[in-house]
Amino acid sequence: MADRETIAAIATAPGRGGIGVVRVSGRGLGGLAQALTGSKLPPRTAVVKRFHDAHGVPIDEGIALYFPAPHSYTGEDVLELQGHGGPVVLRLLLQRCIELGARVAEPGEFTRRAFLNGKLDLAQAESVVDLIDATTTQAARCAVRSLQGEFSSRIHVLTAGIVELRMLVEAILDFPEEEVEALDRTDAQNRLAHVRAALADVLQAARQGSLMREGLHVVLAGPPNVGKSSLLNRLAGEDLSIVTEVPGTTRDTIRQVIDLGGVPAYIIDTAGLRESDDPVERIGIERAWKAIATADAILLLSDATAACEPDDAIASRLPADIPRIHVVNKIDLGTLSARSEARGGESRIWLSAKTGEGVDELRQALLNAVGWEGHGETAFLARERHLRALHAAATHLGVAATHAAQLELFAEELRLAHDALAAITGEFTADDLLGEIFSRFCIGK
């Protein structure tokens, strides 16, 4: 068991609601449950009860659920008290639990105990908060797949392949004089190639899942009055930015999240990029350049009624390593029609933010620019640490392939790849990393 202390927390969001939940976890909660409800609770059965304070005065009436260990979320005894969702009532219930020997849980402590007690591996535990934080339907479904163990299962398959290969190699190294099954060089390379191919598939799925988890940060950039705010409103489906014919109307960055084919996209409208003597507008322009520097993709707008080429002074300052799409807006004011083309490795889209013509092509071009393959149904949400571990494992396996004739080096690279994959599921994880991961959970989870 992870900890002998009893913990308690309000598990529902702050504020008023129809139902509020206080969750308790620890050892031997039967006495605490009886003191609260006045009677012994049957296992895993919803029972309507009055919850009493220390003097027997009712605090609330609701449903009590008792889950004896080990068949609970945390692997310990768990008590859930479902009452009316008022802040005062829930605080009184929590205070009563503390009087009976519990302490207030730390952020993520319930899920941390579930991990330490073997109810979840680390990747599954992280998917709990990813499911809570999901901003699109596709992202939520991917988080559920990770929570159910799909990501972990694929990591375990990779690990098993590496372990099998390690056993063959290290048996020969440790017992060269014994009659150990000889490691056929060709067979070793074939086994390694199979593991590397499987790892490449998992890494690609993880990259797709990372896009759904982290989202895309897309910046609308360009000179004043080319329709950046109109395009933001069109993409968001509502009037978020003020739109006028006066140049410099937008003075600050405006952010809105949209569902871009299952990928959350944070669209950032910025001040028009130009030289200005207005101190307020200059601050907005400075913030625009800062937003551009950290973007995942840039939409560089120009006006179809003027020159179709974007301002060269602006284009030359854009970071070369960030994908950009040239958007020629306001085709509704001329004779141009919506279309798209690729030129010099960059996409160009002709559209009308006012009528919506060509906007669907822009959505698809954005997904293409960041490498989205539309395989959300097979992806799983991945964090940056997962991607780093997968990349590290792939690097070590690549080095191992070049040292197949040197068994000591071959075995060492296999071991390092194994350790990298084990860190994903928590089989090999430093305590400080656990603290960092679970501190980002909400209290009560």
C-alpha positions as CSV (number, residue, x, y, z in Angstrom):
1,M,0.0,0.0,0.0
2,A,1.3,3.5,-0.9
3,D,0.5,5.3,2.3
4,R,-1.2,4.7,5.7
5,E,-2.7,8.2,6.0
6,T,-6.3,8.7,5.2
7,I,-6.9,11.5,2.7
8,A,-10.1,13.4,1.8
9,A,-11.1,16.0,-0.7
10,I,-14.0,17.6,-2.5
11,A,-13.9,15.8,-5.9
12,T,-16.3,18.1,-7.8
13,A,-15.6,21.5,-9.3
14,P,-15.9,24.6,-7.1
15,G,-19.2,26.4,-7.2
16,R,-22.8,25.4,-6.9
17,G,-24.3,22.3,-8.6
18,G,-27.0,19.7,-8.2
19,I,-24.6,17.1,-6.7
20,G,-21.3,17.4,-4.9
21,V,-18.9,14.6,-4.0
22,V,-16.5,14.2,-1.1
23,R,-14.0,11.4,-1.7
24,V,-12.0,9.6,1.1
25,S,-9.2,7.0,0.7
26,G,-7.2,5.1,3.3
27,R,-7.0,2.0,5.3
28,G,-9.9,0.7,7.5
29,L,-12.5,3.3,6.6
30,G,-15.4,1.3,8.0
31,G,-15.3,3.1,11.3
32,L,-15.2,6.5,9.6
33,A,-18.1,5.6,7.4
34,Q,-20.1,4.4,10.3
35,A,-19.4,7.6,12.3
36,L,-20.6,9.7,9.4
37,T,-23.7,7.7,8.4
38,G,-24.7,6.1,11.7
39,S,-24.4,2.5,10.4
40,K,-22.2,0.0,8.7
41,L,-22.1,0.4,4.9
42,P,-22.4,-2.6,2.6
43,P,-19.6,-2.9,0.0
44,R,-20.1,-1.4,-3.5
45,T,-23.8,-0.5,-2.9
46,A,-25.3,2.9,-3.2
47,V,-27.2,3.7,0.1
48,V,-29.2,6.8,0.9
49,K,-27.9,8.1,4.2
50,R,-27.9,11.2,6.5
51,F,-24.4,12.5,7.1
52,H,-23.9,13.6,10.7
53,D,-21.6,16.0,12.5
54,A,-19.8,15.2,15.8
55,H,-23.0,15.9,17.8
56,G,-25.3,13.8,15.6
57,V,-26.8,16.7,13.9
58,P,-27.4,16.1,10.2
59,I,-25.1,17.9,7.8
60,D,-26.8,16.7,4.6
61,E,-28.6,13.7,3.1
62,G,-27.3,11.9,0.1
63,I,-25.8,8.7,-1.2
64,A,-22.9,6.9,0.4
65,L,-20.7,4.4,-1.5
66,Y,-18.1,2.3,0.2
67,F,-15.4,0.4,-1.8
68,P,-13.3,-1.9,0.3
69,A,-9.7,-2.5,-0.7
70,P,-8.3,-3.6,-3.1
71,H,-11.3,-3.3,-5.4
72,S,-11.3,0.5,-5.6
73,Y,-9.9,3.3,-7.7
74,T,-6.9,3.8,-5.4
75,G,-6.5,0.2,-4.3
76,E,-7.3,1.3,-0.7
77,D,-10.7,1.6,1.1
78,V,-12.5,4.4,-0.7
79,L,-15.6,6.2,0.6
80,E,-17.6,8.5,-1.7
81,L,-20.2,10.8,-0.2
82,Q,-22.6,12.3,-2.8
83,G,-24.6,15.2,-1.4
84,H,-26.1,18.5,-2.5
85,G,-23.6,20.5,-4.5
86,G,-23.4,23.6,-2.3
87,P,-20.0,24.9,-1.3
88,V,-20.9,25.2,2.4
89,V,-22.4,21.7,2.7
90,L,-19.3,20.2,1.0
91,R,-16.9,22.0,3.2
92,L,-18.8,20.8,6.3
93,L,-18.7,17.2,5.0
94,L,-14.9,17.5,4.4
95,Q,-14.3,19.1,7.8
96,R,-16.2,16.2,9.4
97,C,-13.9,13.7,7.6
98,I,-10.9,15.6,8.9
99,E,-12.2,15.5,12.4
100,L,-12.5,11.7,12.0
101,G,-8.8,11.4,11.2
102,A,-8.4,12.3,7.5
103,R,-6.2,15.0,6.1
104,V,-6.8,17.1,3.0
105,A,-5.5,15.4,-0.1
106,E,-2.8,16.9,-2.2
107,P,-3.4,17.6,-6.0
108,G,-3.5,14.2,-7.8
109,E,-2.9,12.2,-4.7
110,F,-5.8,9.8,-5.3
111,T,-4.5,8.9,-8.7
112,R,-0.9,8.8,-7.4
113,R,-2.0,6.2,-4.9
114,A,-3.7,4.3,-7.7
115,F,-0.4,4.2,-9.6
116,L,1.7,3.3,-6.5
117,N,-0.8,0.5,-5.6
118,G,-0.6,-1.0,-9.1
119,K,-4.2,0.0,-10.2
120,L,-2.8,2.1,-13.1
121,D,0.5,2.5,-14.8
122,L,2.0,5.9,-15.2
123,A,0.8,6.5,-18.8
124,Q,-2.8,5.5,-17.7
125,A,-2.6,7.8,-14.7
126,E,-1.5,10.8,-16.9
127,S,-4.4,10.1,-19.3
128,V,-6.9,10.7,-16.4
129,V,-6.0,14.4,-16.4
130,D,-5.8,14.5,-20.2
131,L,-9.4,13.2,-20.3
132,I,-10.5,15.9,-17.9
133,D,-8.7,18.6,-19.9
134,A,-9.7,17.4,-23.4
135,T,-11.0,20.2,-25.6
136,T,-12.3,18.2,-28.5
137,T,-14.3,15.0,-28.9
138,Q,-11.4,13.3,-30.7
139,A,-9.0,14.3,-27.9
140,A,-11.4,12.9,-25.3
141,R,-11.7,9.6,-27.2
142,C,-7.9,9.3,-27.4
143,A,-7.5,9.9,-23.7
144,V,-10.0,7.2,-23.0
145,R,-8.0,4.8,-25.1
146,S,-4.9,5.6,-23.2
147,L,-6.8,5.3,-19.9
148,Q,-7.9,1.8,-20.9
149,G,-4.3,0.8,-21.5
150,E,-3.9,0.9,-25.3
151,F,-0.8,3.1,-25.3
152,S,0.7,1.1,-22.4
153,S,-0.1,-2.2,-24.2
154,R,1.9,-1.1,-27.3
155,I,4.8,0.0,-25.1
156,H,4.7,-3.4,-23.4
157,V,4.9,-5.2,-26.8
158,L,7.9,-3.2,-27.7
159,T,9.5,-3.8,-24.4
160,A,8.9,-7.6,-24.7
161,G,10.6,-7.6,-28.1
162,I,13.7,-5.8,-26.7
163,V,13.8,-8.1,-23.6
164,E,13.7,-11.2,-25.7
165,L,16.6,-9.9,-27.8
166,R,18.5,-8.8,-24.7
167,M,18.2,-12.3,-23.2
168,L,19.7,-13.9,-26.2
169,V,22.6,-11.5,-26.4
170,E,23.4,-11.4,-22.7
171,A,23.2,-15.1,-22.3
172,I,26.1,-15.5,-24.8
173,L,28.1,-12.7,-23.0
174,D,27.6,-14.1,-19.5
175,F,28.0,-17.8,-20.4
176,P,30.3,-18.1,-23.4
177,E,31.6,-21.5,-22.3
178,E,28.2,-23.0,-21.9
179,E,26.0,-24.5,-24.6
180,V,23.7,-21.5,-24.9
181,E,21.7,-21.1,-28.1
182,A,23.9,-19.2,-30.5
183,L,22.6,-15.8,-31.6
184,D,22.3,-15.9,-35.4
185,R,23.5,-12.5,-36.7
186,T,20.8,-12.4,-39.4
187,D,18.1,-13.3,-36.9
188,A,19.3,-10.6,-34.5
189,Q,19.1,-8.0,-37.2
190,N,15.7,-9.2,-38.3
191,R,14.4,-9.1,-34.7
192,L,15.9,-5.6,-34.2
193,A,14.4,-4.4,-37.5
194,H,11.0,-5.6,-36.4
195,V,11.2,-3.8,-33.1
196,R,12.4,-0.6,-34.8
197,A,9.5,-0.7,-37.3
198,A,7.0,-1.2,-34.5
199,L,8.5,1.6,-32.5
200,A,8.3,3.9,-35.6
201,D,4.5,3.2,-35.8
202,V,4.0,3.9,-32.1
203,L,6.1,7.2,-32.4
204,Q,3.9,8.3,-35.3
205,A,0.7,7.6,-33.4
206,A,2.2,9.4,-30.4
207,R,3.0,12.5,-32.5
208,Q,-0.6,12.6,-33.8
209,G,-1.8,12.3,-30.2
210,S,0.5,15.0,-29.1
211,L,-1.1,17.4,-31.6
212,M,-4.5,16.6,-30.1
213,R,-3.3,17.0,-26.5
214,E,-1.2,20.2,-27.0
215,G,-3.2,21.7,-29.8
216,L,-1.9,24.0,-32.5
217,H,-1.0,27.6,-31.9
218,V,-1.8,29.5,-35.2
219,V,-1.0,33.2,-35.5
220,L,-2.8,35.4,-38.0
221,A,-0.1,37.9,-39.2
222,G,0.0,40.6,-41.8
223,P,-0.3,44.4,-42.3
224,P,-3.4,46.3,-41.1
225,N,-6.8,45.9,-42.7
226,V,-6.2,42.7,-44.6
227,G,-8.9,40.8,-42.8
228,K,-7.2,39.0,-39.9
229,S,-10.0,39.7,-37.4
230,S,-12.6,38.7,-40.0
231,L,-10.8,35.4,-40.6
232,L,-10.6,34.8,-36.8
233,N,-14.4,35.4,-36.6
234,R,-15.0,33.1,-39.6
235,L,-12.9,30.3,-38.2
236,A,-14.4,30.6,-34.7
237,G,-18.0,30.9,-36.0
238,E,-18.7,34.0,-33.9
239,D,-17.9,37.7,-33.7
240,L,-14.9,37.8,-31.3
241,S,-12.8,40.6,-32.9
242,I,-14.0,44.1,-33.7
243,V,-13.9,44.5,-37.5
244,T,-13.8,48.0,-39.1
245,E,-12.2,49.6,-42.2
246,V,-10.0,51.7,-39.9
247,P,-6.4,50.3,-40.0
248,G,-5.0,49.5,-36.6
249,T,-8.4,48.5,-35.0
250,T,-6.8,45.4,-33.3
251,R,-4.4,46.6,-30.7
252,D,-3.8,43.4,-28.8
253,T,-3.6,39.7,-29.3
254,I,-7.0,37.9,-29.2
255,R,-7.0,34.1,-28.7
256,Q,-9.8,31.6,-29.5
257,V,-9.8,27.8,-29.5
258,I,-11.5,26.0,-32.4
259,D,-12.0,22.3,-33.3
260,L,-9.9,21.8,-36.4
261,G,-10.9,18.3,-37.6
262,G,-10.5,16.9,-34.1
263,V,-7.3,18.9,-33.3
264,P,-7.7,21.9,-30.9
265,A,-6.4,24.9,-32.6
266,Y,-5.6,28.2,-30.8
267,I,-6.1,30.9,-33.3
268,I,-4.4,34.1,-32.3
269,D,-5.4,37.4,-34.0
270,T,-2.7,40.1,-33.8
271,A,-2.2,43.8,-34.4
272,G,-1.4,44.8,-37.9
273,L,2.3,44.7,-38.5
274,R,3.5,48.2,-39.6
275,E,5.5,51.1,-38.3
276,S,3.4,53.2,-35.9
277,D,3.9,56.3,-33.7
278,D,0.9,55.3,-31.5
279,P,2.4,53.9,-28.3
280,V,-0.6,51.6,-27.6
281,E,-0.5,50.2,-31.1
282,R,3.3,49.7,-30.9
283,I,2.8,47.5,-27.8
284,G,0.3,45.4,-29.7
285,I,2.7,45.0,-32.6
286,E,5.5,44.0,-30.2
287,R,3.1,41.3,-28.7
288,A,2.2,40.2,-32.2
289,W,5.9,39.4,-33.0
290,K,6.3,37.5,-29.7
291,A,3.2,35.4,-30.6
292,I,4.7,34.7,-34.0
293,A,8.0,33.5,-32.5
294,T,6.2,30.7,-30.5
295,A,3.6,29.7,-33.1
296,D,3.2,26.2,-34.6
297,A,2.0,27.7,-37.8
298,I,1.6,31.2,-39.3
299,L,-1.2,32.5,-41.6
300,L,0.4,35.4,-43.5
301,L,-2.5,37.5,-44.9
302,S,-2.6,39.8,-47.9
303,D,-5.4,41.7,-49.7
304,A,-6.7,40.3,-53.0
305,T,-7.7,43.8,-54.1
306,A,-4.1,45.0,-53.8
307,A,-0.9,43.1,-54.6
308,C,-1.3,39.4,-54.0
309,E,2.2,39.1,-52.6
310,P,2.4,39.7,-48.8
311,D,4.6,42.5,-47.5
312,D,8.2,41.4,-48.1
313,A,9.4,43.3,-45.0
314,I,7.0,41.2,-42.9
315,A,7.7,37.9,-44.7
316,S,11.4,38.3,-44.3
317,R,11.1,38.6,-40.5
318,L,9.0,35.5,-40.0
319,P,10.9,32.5,-38.5
320,A,12.1,30.2,-41.3
321,D,11.4,27.0,-39.2
322,I,7.7,27.7,-38.6
323,P,5.3,26.5,-41.3
324,R,3.5,29.3,-43.0
325,I,0.5,29.6,-45.3
326,H,0.0,32.7,-47.5
327,V,-3.6,33.7,-47.3
328,V,-5.0,36.0,-50.0
329,N,-8.2,37.4,-48.5
330,K,-11.1,39.5,-49.9
331,I,-11.6,37.6,-53.1
332,D,-15.3,38.5,-52.9
333,L,-14.3,42.1,-53.8
334,G,-12.8,41.1,-57.1
335,T,-13.0,38.5,-59.8
336,L,-10.8,35.9,-58.2
337,S,-12.1,32.5,-57.1
338,A,-11.2,30.3,-54.1
339,R,-8.3,28.0,-54.8
340,S,-5.0,26.7,-53.3
341,E,-1.6,26.0,-54.7
342,A,1.9,25.0,-53.4
343,R,4.8,27.2,-54.3
344,G,8.4,26.8,-53.1
345,G,7.3,24.4,-50.3
346,E,4.7,26.8,-49.0
347,S,0.9,26.8,-49.4
348,R,-1.1,29.7,-50.8
349,I,-4.9,29.9,-50.3
350,W,-7.2,32.4,-52.0
351,L,-10.4,32.9,-49.9
352,S,-13.0,35.2,-48.5
353,A,-13.3,35.6,-44.8
354,K,-16.5,37.5,-45.3
355,T,-18.4,34.8,-47.3
356,G,-16.4,31.7,-46.1
357,E,-15.4,30.7,-49.6
358,G,-12.1,28.8,-49.5
359,V,-12.0,28.6,-45.6
360,D,-12.4,24.8,-45.7
361,E,-9.3,24.5,-47.9
362,L,-7.5,26.7,-45.4
363,R,-8.4,24.3,-42.5
364,Q,-7.1,21.3,-44.4
365,A,-3.9,23.2,-45.4
366,L,-3.3,24.0,-41.7
367,L,-3.6,20.3,-40.7
368,N,-1.3,19.3,-43.6
369,A,1.3,22.0,-42.6
370,V,1.7,20.5,-39.1
371,G,1.8,16.9,-40.2
372,W,-1.7,15.8,-39.2
373,E,-2.6,12.6,-41.0
374,G,-6.2,12.3,-39.7
375,H,-5.6,9.1,-37.8
376,G,-7.2,10.3,-34.6
377,E,-9.1,7.0,-34.2
378,T,-5.9,5.1,-33.7
379,A,-3.9,7.8,-31.8
380,F,-3.5,8.1,-28.1
381,L,-2.7,11.3,-26.2
382,A,1.0,11.7,-25.7
383,R,3.0,14.1,-23.6
384,E,6.3,15.7,-24.3
385,R,8.1,13.2,-22.0
386,H,6.5,10.3,-23.9
387,L,7.9,11.7,-27.2
388,R,11.3,12.2,-25.7
389,A,11.4,8.7,-24.3
390,L,10.2,7.2,-27.6
391,H,12.8,9.3,-29.5
392,A,15.5,8.1,-27.1
393,A,14.6,4.5,-27.5
394,A,14.6,4.9,-31.3
395,T,18.0,6.5,-31.2
396,H,19.5,3.7,-29.0
397,L,18.0,1.0,-31.3
398,G,19.5,2.8,-34.3
399,V,22.9,2.8,-32.6
400,A,22.5,-0.9,-31.7
401,A,21.9,-1.7,-35.4
402,T,25.3,-0.4,-36.2
403,H,27.0,-2.5,-33.5
404,A,25.5,-5.9,-34.2
405,A,28.9,-7.4,-34.4
406,Q,30.1,-6.0,-31.1
407,L,27.8,-7.8,-28.6
408,E,28.8,-5.7,-25.6
409,L,27.9,-2.4,-27.3
410,F,24.8,-4.0,-28.8
411,A,23.6,-5.2,-25.4
412,E,24.2,-1.8,-23.8
413,E,22.2,0.1,-26.4
414,L,19.3,-2.4,-26.0
415,R,19.4,-1.8,-22.2
416,L,19.2,1.9,-22.7
417,A,16.3,1.6,-25.1
418,H,14.6,-0.7,-22.6
419,D,15.0,1.9,-19.8
420,A,13.6,4.7,-22.0
421,L,10.4,2.7,-22.7
422,A,10.1,1.6,-19.1
423,A,10.0,5.3,-18.0
424,I,6.8,5.8,-20.0
425,T,4.7,3.3,-18.0
426,G,6.5,4.1,-14.7
427,E,8.4,0.8,-14.4
428,F,11.5,3.0,-14.1
429,T,10.7,6.5,-12.9
430,A,12.4,8.9,-10.6
431,D,10.4,10.2,-7.6
432,D,10.9,13.8,-8.5
433,L,9.2,13.1,-11.9
434,L,6.2,11.6,-10.1
435,G,5.9,14.7,-8.0
436,E,6.0,16.9,-11.0
437,I,3.4,14.8,-12.9
438,F,0.8,14.5,-10.1
439,S,1.1,18.0,-8.8
440,R,-0.6,19.2,-12.0
441,F,-3.8,17.2,-11.2
442,C,-6.8,18.8,-9.6
443,I,-7.4,18.2,-5.9
444,G,-9.8,15.3,-5.4
445,K,-8.4,13.4,-8.4
